[in-house]
Amino acid sequence: MSAKKALIFSLAYYPRLVGGAEVAVREMTDRIDPADIEFHMVTMKAGSLPVQEKIGNVTVYRVGLPVSSGPLFALNKYLYLFLAPLKASCLHRSMKFDFTWSIMAYVAGFPGLFFKLFHMDVPFVLTLQEGDPIDYMLRKTRFVRGTFRKIFAHADRIQAISKYLADFARDMGATAKPVVVPNGVDVEKFSKFIVGEELQAIKREIGKMPDDVFIVTAGRLVEKNAVGDIIGSLVYLPANVKFLNIGSGHLEQGLRQQAKRLGVDNRVIFKGFVPHESLPGYLQASDIFIRPSLSEGFGNSFVEAMVAGIPVIATRTGGIVDFLRDKETGLFCETNSPQDIARKVQIYMQDKSLRTEIVDNAMHMVVDRYDWRTVANDMKEKVFDLV
C-alpha cells in the first residue's frame, strides 16, 4: 500500500520563522513513518531561502516575495493567502494529495479553505495551535468573519492542542467534532542532565553566581507573554533573585527601559534568541520558570521546563489548565500581578519539600503524556488515519 500524500499549509516554518506551532509540525512529521504519510508544505517566502527544499520528512515550497523584513514582508503575509492555494492546486495536479492540513485557523486556515472549495473531494484537516487571545483573532478577522467561520465549517477533521481551543472551534461553528491532541516535548533532549563544565560555562555566560536564584522565561517579547510583570516582580524579591529572558521581540527596548526605571536593570539578562536545541542547558542553569501569560493555546515552554527539572509558575489561562494543577505540577499566579509572582517565587525558595514534590510530579506527568512520540502516534491514529 502506497503512502498517503499530505499537503501542509503553514505561514511560517524552519529555518527562520520558528515558534511553537512550527516545532510541533517538525516533531510530529519527523516521527511519522514516510512509508505511511508523505508530507509536503506550502509556506511563506522569507529572505533568500530556496523556493523548494527538504526539511526532515517535509518537502517545503515557498511562495511570495524574497524579503525578510519591512513593509514588503508584511505584504507577503497577505500574498500568502492567495499564492498558497494556487501553488497547492498546481502541485495537486501531479501529486494528487490525499488530504490537506492547515496549521492554525488564523492565516493558514484561509488557503486551506480556498483549496477545499475548489477540491471538495480532498479532506481538509485543521489544527488549532493559536496562542493569541481569541478576542484578538476575532478583531483581526472582523471584516472577513463569515469566511473565517467557514474554515471551521468546512474542516473534515479538527485537532486542537487544548480543551480551550476545542471549545473555540465549537463556538466558531465547527461541524467536525474537535479532537484534543496536545503539543509535546522531546523528553530525551530536555531531561538529559547537563553537568560539569558544560553547565558551568552557561552559568558564567549568564553571570550566575553561587548564591543567585535565576527565574527564567522563554518566548517572544510580545504583550501576551507579560514579561513586564516578571521584571516588575523583582522589586518585591531579594537582590540575589535575577531574571533571565530568552527570546526577542518588539517590546525589548521598552522592557529594558522599565528595568532601568525600576532600578533592577542589573538583575535582568536579555539573552535574546537561543536555538531550540540549546534551550535545555539554559533551563537547567536556572531555578524557576515563569510565564504570566495573558493568553496561551497550550504552552510548550512550560512542559519543556517541567521535564528539564525546574518548577513553573503560570496563570490560569487557555490551555495551561490542561496540565498544571496548583501545588501539584506547578503554581498558579494572578494575571497582571508582579506582587503575586513574587509571592510564588518565594514559596519555591522557602518550601523546599513542596518544590521537590512539584518538580517530581510534573516530570512524571510530562514523560507519561507529552512525549512527542506519544503525541505523533495519537495524531496519526486519531486524525490522519481517519481522513
N, C-alpha and C positions, 0 to 999 in steps of 0.2 A: 504494500500500500504506500503510495507516494505521500510526501509531507504536505500538510496544508500550507497555503501561502497567505500570509497576513500583511496588510499594509497599515503602518502606524502613521497617524497624524500627530506631530508634536512640534509646537512652535520653536522650542529650544532643544539642543542636545549637545553631547560631547563634541569636541573637547573644550569649547569656550563657554558655553552657556549651560551651566550645570547647577541644578537645585535638587530638592528632594524628589520631585517627580521624575527628573531625568535619571537620578541614581536608581530609582525604583525600576524604571524600564530596563536599564542596563543590567541590574542584578537579576531580574526575572528572566530576561531573554537569554542571558548567559547560562542560566541553569535549566532551560528547557531544551531538550534534545532537538538539534536541527533536523533530525530524521522525522520528528513529529510536526514541527512548525518551522517554516522558512520565513524569517522576518525581513520586511523592507520598511523604510521610513521616508516620508517627505517632511523636511524641516526647513527652517528659515536660514537663508544665507547669512554668514557673519564673516566680514573681512575677506581674507584671502583663502579661506578654507575651500577645498575642492568641491566641485558640484556633485561628485559621487565618490564614496569610499566605503570600505567595510570596517565597521567598528564592532568588535566582538562578534555576536551572531546576527548583527543587523546590517543590511546594506542601506546606506544613507544617501538620499538625494536631497540637494539643497536648491531652493528657489529664491529669487529676489535679487536685490542689489548687493554688490560686494563691498559693503560698508559695515563698520562695527561700532559707530557712534554718530551722534549728531542728528539733525532733523531727518536725513535720509534713512537712518536706521529705524527711527520711529515710523517712517513711511513703510518700511519693509514689513512691519507687523500687519499693516492693512493690506499690502500686496499679497501677503501670505494667504489671506482668507480666500483669494480668488485663484492665485497661481497654484496653490497646493492641490485643489481638486482637479484643476486642468492637468497638472503633472500626473496625478494619480490615475486619471482616465487614460492618459497615454500609456502608462505602464500597464494598466489593466488589459489593454488590447492584446498584449503579448503574454502577460503572466497569468491572467485570469485568477484574481485573488479570491480566496475562499471567505475572507471577512476583512473588514477594516476595524481600526482600533484608535479612537481619539483619546489623547491624554489631556484631560481637563475639558470641561464643557466650555469654559470661558476661553475664547480664541480657537483652540484646536477643534472644539465641537462644531464650529461653523463649517469648515471644509469637510468634516465627516458627514454632516447633514447634507451639504450640497452634492457630495458624491453619491450619497444614498438616494437622493431624489432622482438622479439620472441612472442609477443602477439598483433598482429596488430589490433585485434578486440576491444582492450581496449583503449578508448580515453585517450589522453595524454595532460594534462594542464601544461603550462609553465608560471611561474611567474617571471618577471624581477624585482628584488629588488637590483640589483647591485649598490653599491656606489663607487666602484673603477673606475678609469679612463678607458674609453673604450680602449685606446691605451695599457694600462697595461694588460687588459684581452686578447687582441689580441696577445700581445707578449707572454703571458703565454701559449697560445694555438697554437702558430705558428707551432708546429710540428704535431698538430692534427687538423689543420684548417678545413680540409674537414669534419671531424667528427663533429667538433664544429658547423659548419654551418648546418649540418643535424639535429641538435637539433631543430633549428628554422623551418626547412622544414617539420619535422615530427610532430610538435606540432599541435594538433587539435584545441586548444584554447590557446591564449596568452594574459595574463594580465600584463600590465606594470604599475608601480606606478607613472609614469610621461610621459609627451609627449616626453621628451628627450629619454627615454628608449623605447618608442613605435617606434620612428624613428630608433633607433638602431636595433630593431627587423626587421624592413623592410629592412634596409641596409644589414642585415645578410641573407636575402632571405626567410623570413617568408612567408608561404603560407596562414596561417590564418591571418585575419585582427586583429591587436592588439587592445585590449580594455583597456582604461586607467581607473583603479580603484586605487586611491591613498592610501597611508597609512593614519592612523588616530591618534587620541589621546583619552584617557579616559577623556572626558570633565569633568565629575563629580569629578574625583580624582584630576585633575590638577587645576581646577578652584575653588576648595574649599579653602576658605581663612584660612590660618594658622595664628593665632593671639596669643597675650598674652604670657604666659611663654614658650609655645612650640616654638614660633618664636624667643623669646629672647634667649632660650637655644641654638638654631642653630647659632645665631649671636655670642654668647660667644664662641661656639666651633670653629668657623672660624676666630675669633678675629676681628669682625667688630665693629668699634667704631661709635658713633653717626654721626660724620662728614665724614665718609668714603663713597666713591662710589665704589661699587663692580661690576666689569664686570665678567661674568661667561661664561664658556663653558662646555659642557658635551659630552664626546665621547672618542674614543680610541686615545692614543698618537701615531698617525701614520702620515706619511707625508701628506696625502691628507687633513687632518684637519688643517694644517698650524698653529698649536698652537704657534710656534716660532714667528710668525708675531704679535700675541697678546702680547706676552712678550715684543717684540721689541717696540710696541706702547706705553708702559709705560714710555719710555724715553721722549716722547713728551707730556705727560699728568701730571697734578698736582700730588703732592706726596700723596694726600688723595685718589687717584684712585688706587685700588688694584685689583688683578686678582685671581679669584677662579677657579681652574681647577678640574673638576670632571671626573675621568676616569684614566685609566692606560694604559701602552703600552711600547714598546721597546725604544721609544725616551725619556723616562722620565729623565734619567741621563744626557743626552745631553742638555735637556731643563733646567734642574737645573743649569748646568754649564753656559748656556747662560745667565740666570737671574743673576747669580753671576758676570759674566764678565761685564754685563751692569750696575751693581750696583743697581738692582731692586729686588734682591732676598728676601728682607724683605717685598716686596709688592706682592709676588706670593705665593699662598697657593695651594699646591698639595694635594688635599683631597683624591685622589685615588678612588677606586670603591665605588659607592653608590647604594644600591638596588633601582630598578626602582620605587618601591612603596614609597621610601623616597625622591625621587628627587623633588617633588613639594615644599617641605619645603626649600630646598637649593636655588631653583629658586626664591621663594618669599622673601628670605632673601637677595637676590642680586638685582641689579638695571638695568643692561643691559646684554642681551645675545649676544654673538659674536661667530661665527664660520666662518673664512675667507676661506672657502673650496676651494680646488683645483679641486675637483670633488664631485658630490653628486647625487645619484639616485633620491632621493626625499628630505629628511631632516626632519625626525620625530622630532628631538630635537628642531627645530625652532617652529613647531606648538605647541609643548608642552610648550615652553616658552611663546608663544603668549597667550595661554589660561590661563597660570599662572599669566598673567598680567604684564609682563615686555617686554619692546621693544627689537627688534632684529636688528642686523647688519649682513649682509651676502653678499656673492659675487654673481654675475650673472652667476651661474654655474649649469649645469644639470637641475634637476627638481625643484630647488629653484624658478625659474622664474614662475612656475605654481601658486604659492601662494603669492609671495612677490612682491608688487608694491611699487616702490620707493616713499617715503614720504606719502604713504597711509597705508600700512600694515608693513612697516619697512624701513630701509635704506640700500642701496647697498654701498659696499666699493670695492675698486680695489683689485685685487689679488696681492699677494706678496708686499703689501704696508703697513707697520706699520704706516707710516705717515698718510695715508688716514683713517686707522682705528681710529687713534687718533682724526682726524677731525670729524668723525661721532660720536664718543663718546662725544665730546664737543658740538655738535649740540643738543644731547639729554640733556646734562647738562645745556645748556643755554636757549634752547627754550622749556619751559615747556608746552606751549599750543600745539605745534606740537607733543611733546612726548605723551600727553594725547590723542590727536586725533588718533595717530598711534596705541596706545595700545587699544583704544576702537574699531577702525576699525578691527584690527587683531583679537581681541577676538570674535567679532560677526561673522567674516568670518569663523573662526575655528569651532565655535558652529554650524553654518549652514551647512558646507560642510565636515568637517573632524572628526566628532564624530564617534567612532568605530562602533556604532550601525548602522549608515548610511552606512559606508564602508562595513560592513559584509553583510548587506542586498543587497547592489549593487553587491558584489562578488557572492553571491548566485544567484541572478536573471540574471546577465549579463554573468556569466561564468559557474558556476556549474549546473544550471538548463538547460543549453544548450548542455551538453555533455551526 
